[in-house]
């Protein structure tokens, strides 16, 4: 089984050592990978601990809603991280190293609380 925390390790590497010309792309990728580390950890947590079943909503929303019932603060943080990931993946406005570092730190906190 894939260890989703590997995405956190990759995210940290992308922040620390990007080529200057690719820096913003690396920061965006780091934030995205950090989000998916937290999302998949949350999904796995719900499957293992509460018999998670997805409703009519999309999987990202379903995981957040499922976590609201179990760990409300984690759900709130995952939703923040999701919004940051949408910025990184879809919005052209500047994405900074600080945005990426925030995502990695928040994702690590979520993963730690779900262990």
N, C-alpha and C positions, 0 to 999 in steps of 0.2 A: 504494500500500500504506500502511496506517495505521502511523504511527510510535508504537509503544507507549510510548516515553519521554514522550509528551505527557501520559500519565497521571501521571507523576512531577511534571511542571510543575503540573498541576491539583491534585495532592495537596499540593504546597507552598503553593499559593494558598489552599486550604481551611484549612490550619493557621494561616496568617498573618492572614486577614481574615474570620473568621466573625462573624456577628451574635451577640451574647452569648446570646440565647435559643436559638440553633441551634448553639452551639459544640460540644457533644458529638457531635451528628449530623454536623457538618462533620469533626471529628476521625476519626470512624468511617469516613466516606466517603473521607477522605484515606488512611487505612490500607488500605482495600480497593483503591483505585485504585493505590496503591504496589505492593501485592501483585501485581495484574494486570499492571502494567508489567514486573515481574521475571518472572512466570510466562510471559507471552507472549514475552518476550525469550529465556528459556530454551528454550521450545518451538521458536522460530525457530532458535536456535543448534543444537539437536539435529537439526532437519530439514535444515539447510544443511551441517552438518559430519559427521554420523554416520548419515544415512539413518534417522532416528528413525521407528519404527513403534510405535504404541500396542498394548499387550497387552490382557489382560482387565480390568486395573484401570482406575479412572477416570483422566481426563486429568491431573488435578493430581498424583496419585500417580505416574503414568507419567513425567511430566516430572522429578519429583524422583528417581525410580529411574534414569532415563536419565542425569541429571547425575551421579549417584553414580559411574557408570563413567568419566566424563570429568573431572569437577571435584568431588571429594568435599566440599570446604569450601563450595562454592557450593550444593550439594545440601542440606547441613546448614542453611545460612542460609535457603534457600528454604523448608525445612520449618518453621523458626522463624517465618518471615514468614507462612506459611500458617496456623499456629496463631493468630498475632496477628490475622489477617484473620477467622478463624472467630469469635474473641472479638468483633471489631468488628461483624460481620454478624449474629451469631446469639445472643449472650449479653447478658442485661439488666444484668449487673453493670457498674459504672462503667468508662468508657473515657476515659482522660485525654489531654491534649495531649502528655504525655510518651510515651504509647503510640503516638500518631500520629507523633511526631517519630522515634521508634525505627524505625517501619515505613518511613518515607520514607528515612532514612539507610541502613538495611539494604538496601532495594530499590535505591537508587542504587549502593551497593557491588556488589550482584549484577550489575546492568546493566553497570557499568564492567568487571567481570571477564569478562563474556560478549562484550564487543566484540571 
